[in-house]
Amino acid sequence: MLTLDDVTVSKGTFQLRANLQVPPGLTAVIGPSGGGKSTLLAAIAGFGPTVTGRVIWDGDDLSGKEPGQRPVTMLFQDHNLFPHLTIAQNVGLALAPRLKLSVKQSAQVDAVLTDVGLPGLGGRKPAALSGGQIGRAALARCLLSDRPVVLLDEAFAALGPALRAEMLTLVRDRMAQQGRTVIMVTHDPNDARSFADQVLFVAEGVAHPPLKAAAFFYDPSPAAQSYLG
């Protein structure tokens, strides 16, 4: 279980407050722009903002730990691929940080690239791919990571509706069903409605405890109703 225990995140003049728990499964984070969605993910991952309170994973206090020491994989909006590496090498980093892959690991890379719709493109570098293809390559790296917490920050914004739905299904089936805790920021409530187990609403500097998706959409709070329209 991921717990944010009386957390306050400070980023310049902006503050975000969170006192909640996120269960395993796929949790969608929605809310108006500027409310603190990406700030919430950065705080969990250990990037950037100053945090008071505690971020706890299965009883382990992560506060003060560097991002690489946390049980977290994060897929940023810019996807964070290394331009000098091939797509296969970028994906392979999830299995072998020094890129000394075994035959079995190389086969895993090829298989996951096929899963995200990039068969045969492992030898290309990011500059040779479209924005949507880069996003899928970054997702492939997350799929191979064995870290139990996965953070997706608008990871599929560059994809069309059909492909976005396909990638969300892949995330749900390959990550959430493995018991991993997947937290996904999205600006499309339909993504949350269709794919998420829980919905975490963030607005005006407050991250509200997640609710079951069906309950959230059936009886939204006044703030959520204002956002949903």
C-alpha positions as CSV (number, residue, x, y, z in Angstrom):
1,M,0.0,0.0,0.0
2,L,1.2,3.5,-0.9
3,T,0.5,6.0,1.9
4,L,0.9,9.8,1.8
5,D,0.9,10.6,5.5
6,D,0.0,14.3,6.1
7,V,2.1,15.3,3.1
8,T,2.6,18.9,2.0
9,V,4.5,19.5,-1.2
10,S,5.9,23.0,-1.8
11,K,6.9,24.1,-5.3
12,G,7.6,27.8,-5.5
13,T,4.5,29.6,-4.1
14,F,2.3,26.5,-4.8
15,Q,1.5,24.0,-2.1
16,L,-0.2,20.6,-2.5
17,R,-1.7,18.7,0.5
18,A,-2.3,15.0,0.5
19,N,-3.3,12.6,3.3
20,L,-4.4,9.4,1.7
21,Q,-3.7,5.8,0.7
22,V,-3.5,4.4,-2.8
23,P,-4.3,0.6,-3.1
24,P,-2.9,-1.7,-5.8
25,G,-4.5,-1.5,-9.2
26,L,-5.0,1.4,-11.7
27,T,-5.7,4.7,-10.1
28,A,-6.5,7.7,-12.4
29,V,-5.6,11.1,-11.2
30,I,-7.9,13.8,-12.7
31,G,-8.6,17.5,-12.0
32,P,-8.3,20.9,-13.4
33,S,-5.0,22.2,-14.9
34,G,-2.7,23.6,-12.3
35,G,-4.3,21.8,-9.4
36,G,-1.2,19.7,-8.6
37,K,-1.5,16.4,-10.4
38,S,2.0,16.3,-11.8
39,T,3.3,17.7,-8.5
40,L,1.8,14.8,-6.7
41,L,3.5,12.2,-8.9
42,A,6.9,14.0,-8.6
43,A,6.6,13.9,-4.8
44,I,6.0,10.2,-4.8
45,A,8.9,9.6,-7.1
46,G,11.2,11.9,-5.2
47,F,11.8,14.5,-8.0
48,G,12.2,18.2,-7.2
49,P,9.6,19.5,-4.8
50,T,10.1,19.9,-1.1
51,V,8.0,17.5,0.9
52,T,7.0,17.5,4.5
53,G,5.1,14.5,6.0
54,R,5.9,11.0,4.9
55,V,5.6,9.0,1.7
56,I,5.4,5.3,2.8
57,W,5.5,2.2,0.7
58,D,4.6,-1.1,2.5
59,G,5.8,0.4,5.8
60,D,9.0,1.8,4.4
61,D,9.4,5.5,4.8
62,L,10.6,6.8,1.4
63,S,11.1,10.4,2.6
64,G,14.6,11.7,1.9
65,K,15.4,8.8,-0.5
66,E,16.7,9.6,-4.0
67,P,14.4,8.6,-6.9
68,G,16.7,5.6,-7.8
69,Q,16.3,4.3,-4.3
70,R,12.5,4.2,-4.4
71,P,10.4,1.3,-5.6
72,V,9.0,3.6,-8.3
73,T,9.1,3.8,-12.1
74,M,7.9,7.0,-13.7
75,L,6.9,7.8,-17.2
76,F,7.2,11.6,-17.8
77,Q,5.2,13.7,-20.3
78,D,8.4,14.0,-22.3
79,H,9.1,10.2,-22.0
80,N,12.7,10.7,-21.0
81,L,14.4,8.5,-23.7
82,F,18.1,8.8,-24.2
83,P,18.6,10.2,-27.7
84,H,22.0,8.5,-28.2
85,L,20.6,5.0,-27.5
86,T,18.5,2.9,-29.8
87,I,14.9,2.1,-28.8
88,A,15.9,-1.4,-27.9
89,Q,18.7,-0.1,-25.7
90,N,16.3,2.4,-24.0
91,V,13.9,-0.3,-23.3
92,G,16.6,-2.7,-22.2
93,L,17.6,-0.3,-19.4
94,A,14.7,-1.7,-17.4
95,L,16.4,-5.1,-17.3
96,A,20.1,-4.3,-17.3
97,P,21.2,-0.7,-16.5
98,R,24.6,-1.4,-18.0
99,L,22.9,-2.8,-21.1
100,K,24.7,-6.2,-20.9
101,L,21.6,-8.1,-21.9
102,S,21.4,-11.9,-22.0
103,V,19.8,-13.6,-25.0
104,K,16.6,-14.1,-22.9
105,Q,16.5,-10.4,-21.9
106,S,17.0,-9.3,-25.6
107,A,14.0,-11.6,-26.5
108,Q,12.0,-9.9,-23.7
109,V,12.8,-6.5,-25.2
110,D,11.7,-7.6,-28.7
111,A,8.5,-9.1,-27.3
112,V,7.5,-6.0,-25.4
113,L,8.2,-3.8,-28.4
114,T,5.8,-6.0,-30.3
115,D,3.2,-5.6,-27.5
116,V,3.3,-1.8,-27.8
117,G,3.1,-1.9,-31.6
118,L,6.8,-1.3,-32.4
119,P,7.9,-4.6,-34.0
120,G,11.2,-4.3,-35.9
121,L,11.9,-0.7,-34.7
122,G,14.3,-1.6,-31.9
123,G,17.3,-0.5,-33.9
124,R,16.1,3.0,-34.5
125,K,17.0,6.0,-32.3
126,P,14.3,8.2,-30.8
127,A,14.8,11.0,-33.4
128,A,13.6,8.6,-36.1
129,L,10.3,7.9,-34.4
130,S,7.1,9.9,-34.2
131,G,5.9,11.3,-30.9
132,G,3.4,8.5,-30.4
133,Q,6.0,5.9,-31.1
134,I,8.3,7.5,-28.6
135,G,5.6,7.3,-26.0
136,R,5.0,3.6,-26.7
137,A,8.7,2.9,-26.5
138,A,8.8,4.6,-23.1
139,L,5.8,2.5,-22.0
140,A,7.6,-0.6,-23.1
141,R,10.4,0.2,-20.7
142,C,8.0,0.7,-17.8
143,L,6.3,-2.7,-18.7
144,L,9.6,-4.5,-18.3
145,S,10.5,-2.7,-15.0
146,D,9.9,-4.8,-11.9
147,R,9.3,-1.9,-9.5
148,P,5.9,-2.1,-7.8
149,V,4.8,1.5,-8.1
150,V,4.3,2.9,-11.7
151,L,3.6,6.6,-12.3
152,L,2.3,7.7,-15.7
153,D,2.1,11.5,-16.2
154,E,-0.1,12.1,-19.3
155,A,1.8,9.3,-20.9
156,F,-0.7,8.8,-23.8
157,A,-1.6,12.3,-24.6
158,A,0.0,12.2,-28.0
159,L,-1.9,9.1,-29.1
160,G,-5.2,8.9,-31.0
161,P,-8.2,7.5,-29.2
162,A,-8.0,3.9,-30.5
163,L,-4.3,3.5,-29.8
164,R,-4.6,5.2,-26.4
165,A,-7.3,2.8,-25.4
166,E,-5.1,-0.1,-26.6
167,M,-2.2,1.1,-24.4
168,L,-4.4,1.7,-21.4
169,T,-5.7,-1.9,-21.8
170,L,-2.1,-3.1,-21.9
171,V,-1.3,-1.1,-18.7
172,R,-4.3,-2.5,-16.9
173,D,-3.7,-6.1,-18.1
174,R,0.1,-6.2,-17.7
175,M,0.6,-4.0,-14.6
176,A,-2.5,-3.6,-12.6
177,Q,-3.4,-7.3,-12.8
178,Q,0.1,-8.1,-11.5
179,G,-0.8,-6.3,-8.3
180,R,1.3,-3.3,-9.1
181,T,0.2,0.2,-8.0
182,V,-0.3,2.2,-11.2
183,I,-1.1,5.9,-10.8
184,M,-2.0,7.7,-14.1
185,V,-2.5,11.4,-14.6
186,T,-5.0,12.0,-17.4
187,H,-7.0,15.0,-18.6
188,D,-9.7,12.7,-20.2
189,P,-12.3,11.6,-17.6
190,N,-13.4,8.9,-20.1
191,D,-10.0,7.2,-19.6
192,A,-10.6,7.1,-15.9
193,R,-14.2,5.9,-16.3
194,S,-13.3,3.1,-18.7
195,F,-10.0,1.8,-17.3
196,A,-9.3,2.9,-13.8
197,D,-10.1,0.9,-10.6
198,Q,-10.0,4.1,-8.5
199,V,-10.1,7.9,-9.2
200,L,-8.0,10.4,-7.2
201,F,-9.3,13.9,-7.6
202,V,-6.8,16.8,-7.3
203,A,-7.9,20.5,-7.3
204,E,-6.8,23.8,-5.7
205,G,-3.8,22.2,-4.0
206,V,-5.6,19.3,-2.4
207,A,-5.3,15.6,-3.4
208,H,-8.4,13.9,-2.2
209,P,-8.4,10.2,-1.1
210,P,-9.2,7.9,-4.1
211,L,-12.6,6.5,-4.6
212,K,-13.8,3.5,-6.6
213,A,-14.3,4.7,-10.1
214,A,-18.0,3.8,-10.2
215,A,-18.7,5.6,-7.0
216,F,-16.7,8.7,-8.1
217,F,-18.6,9.1,-11.3
218,Y,-22.0,8.1,-9.9
219,D,-21.9,10.7,-7.0
220,P,-19.1,13.2,-7.5
221,S,-18.4,15.8,-5.0
222,P,-19.4,19.4,-5.8
223,A,-15.8,20.3,-6.8
224,A,-15.5,17.2,-9.0
225,Q,-18.9,17.8,-10.6
226,S,-17.8,21.3,-11.4
227,Y,-14.7,19.9,-13.2
228,L,-16.6,17.1,-15.0
229,G,-19.4,19.5,-16.1
